[in-house]
């Protein structure tokens, strides 16, 4: 039993040396499959595409000699995300197996990246919910009595407008973080296009949002100013009437 475990461990260890990883590359870009072999020629036999399809493309084509012991083959059919497996053999019929990974950004995610992005997304998601909550509970109009008559100007509605103003960029940052996270984390890469589209759309409309907020503030301030003047005029008329 111990010998079998030892043989299995050695086999896995040797396989890890044989099947090395070329690295991570960006989707729809070209990958330079390079190898260093002390031989006269190297042929790329086949490339297996990522699961679930795992299509096997048989090439059996010579790799370009770059000088010394360096050979290269440029592979550009990288629209599918995942791990590609390729094998090649030398003029001496020594065969090797290698892999490379295709991700949206060309970078491989790490546990540290996942923790950082998750933490930032949770923070900004909570911030957006908190801003939305206060926007809902804060008054949007001046104070009135039960009969609907004006009592006083409520300055809290300006706080509400300010919170609405900062909610928009908070959502933009949230979508930006989600886009970056989905580009980096392979498991969420299918959402990168959606988050990226929402981020670009909201970012391009940010100047419109800014103008709307400025106009809204100016209109509200002007309306309150008119209301104050009417109150003063009414109070003056009332004083004259009572004298």
N, C-alpha and C positions, 0 to 999 in steps of 0.2 A: 504493500500500500504506500509506504514511504517512498519507494523507488518510483512508483507511478506519478506521485505528486511532484517529485524532483524532475522527472522527465518532462512533465507538463509545464512546469515553471521554466525550464531551460528552453523548451519549444516556443513558448510565448515570448521569452526574452529574445531569442534569435529572430523570431518573426517580426518583432518590433524594430530590430536593426535592419532587416531586409525591407520591410514596408515602412519606409520613412515618409515624412510629410514634407511636401515642397513648400507649403505655406498657404496663406489665404490671399485671394485676389477678388477684385471687384466684378460684380455681375455685368455681363455684356462687354467686358474688356477682354484683352488677349493675355494669355498665359505663356510665358517662355519656359517650356519644359527643358531644363538643362541638366546635364549629367556629366560627371567627370569619370572617364574610363580610359585606361591605358590600352587602347585597342585601335585597329585601323578603321572600324566603322561601327555604328550603332543604329539599330532599326527599332522604331516605335511600333510595337505589334498591335496593341488595341487600347481603347479607352472605354471604361465602363461609366455610364452616367449615373447620377445619384438616384436613390430610391425615391418614390415607389416604382418608377418605371425600370430603372437599372438597365437601360438599353446598352448593348455592347456594340461599339463601332470598331470593326476590324480595319486597321490601317496598313500595317506591314510596310511602312514607308521609311526610307533612310532619314536619320536626323542630320541636320546641317553641321558640318565640321567647322568649328570656330578657331581652331589652332590649339596646339599643345595636346591636352587630353580632354578638351571641352567640346561637347556636342549640344545642339539645341534644336527644338521643334516648337514652332509658334502655333498655339491652339486658341481659336477665337470663338468657338461655339459654346459660350458660357452663359446662356440665358437661364439655364436651370440652376437653382440654388442647391447647395449640398456638397457632398464629398465625391470627387471623381477618382477613380482608380485606373492607373495606366501601367502597362508593363512593356519592357523593352529588352532586347538581347544584343550581345556584342558579336563581333566576327568569330569569336571563339565559342559561341553558343552559350555564354553565361547569361542567364535571364534574371531580371530584377523586377520588383513590383513597388510602386510608389503611389502616393496620393497627393491631391491638392484640394482645397476647399474654396467654393465660390460663395461669397456673402454680398449683400447689397452695398456695403461700404468698403469691402475689401479688408475688413478687420475682424478678428475673432474675438468674441466676447469672453470676458473673464468673470469670475465671481465678484470681484471688486467692482467691475463696471455695472453688473446687475444690481448690486446693493446701492451704488450711488444713484443710478437712474431711478430705481424703485423708490428710494427715499425722497428724491426731488419731486417725482411725480405725485407721491402721496402728499407732500407738503403743499404743492400748488393746487392739487385737487381739493384738499381741505380748505385752502385759502379761497378758492372759487365758491365752494359751498357756503363758507362763512360770509363772504361778501354778498352772495345771493340772499342769504337769510336776513341780513341787516337791511338790504335793499327792500325786501318784502315788508318788514315790520316798521320801517321808518315812514313817516307821513310824506305824502307827495303834494299836499296842499296846505294852505293856511288854516289855522284853527277856526272852527265855526261852532255855533251852538246847535241845540237840537232842532231849531227852526231853520237852520241853514244860513244864519246871518254871521257875518264876519266878526271874529273876536280879536285876533291878533295875528301878526305875521310870525310864521313858524320857521325859524332858521334851520331846523333839522332837515328840511327838504333840500337844502344846499349840501348837507352832508351826504344825503342820498344820491344826489347828482354826482358828487365826487366819487362815491363808491362805485356807481355805474361806470364812471369814466375809467377807473383803474381795473375794473373787472375785465374789460376788453383786452388790455395787454397781458393780464394774468392768464387768460385763456389762450392767447397767442403763445406765450412762453410754455404753457402746458402742452399744446400741440407740437411745439418745437421739441420738447423733451421726449414726447411719445414717438416722434419721427426719428430722433437720434437713437432712442432705445430700440425701436423696431429694426433700424438699420444695423445696429450692433449685435442685438440678440437674435440669433438665427431662428429661434422658436416663434418669434413675433414678426418675422420679416414680411409676411403676407399683408400686414397692416400698414407698412411703411408708406405705400402709395396713397392710402386714404388719409392718414395723418398729415402727410406731406402736402396733399391737395388742400386740406382744411387750413393748414398753417400758411401756405402761400396766398390763399384767397383772403383770409383775414388780414394778413400783413399788407397786401396790396390795397385793402380798403381802410387801413388805419387812418389815413389822412382824412377820409370822409367822416369817420367816427369822430376825429378831433374837431372838425368843423361843426358837426352836429352838436357836440357837447358845448362848444363855445357859444354857438347860437342859442342853445337851450339856456345856458347860464345868463346870457345877456337878456334874453326875453323874460326870464323869471325875475331878474333884478329890475328890469324896466316895469314889469307888471306890479311888483311890490312897491316900487317908487310911485307909480300912479295911484295905487291903493292908499299909500300914506298921504299923498296930496289930497285925495278925496276925503279921507278921514279928517285931516286938518281943516279942510274947507267946511265939512259938515259940522265939526266941533265949533268953528267960528260962527257959523250960522246959528247953531244951537245957543251959543252964549249971547248972541245979539237978541235972539228970540226970548230968552229968559230974563234979560235985563229990563 
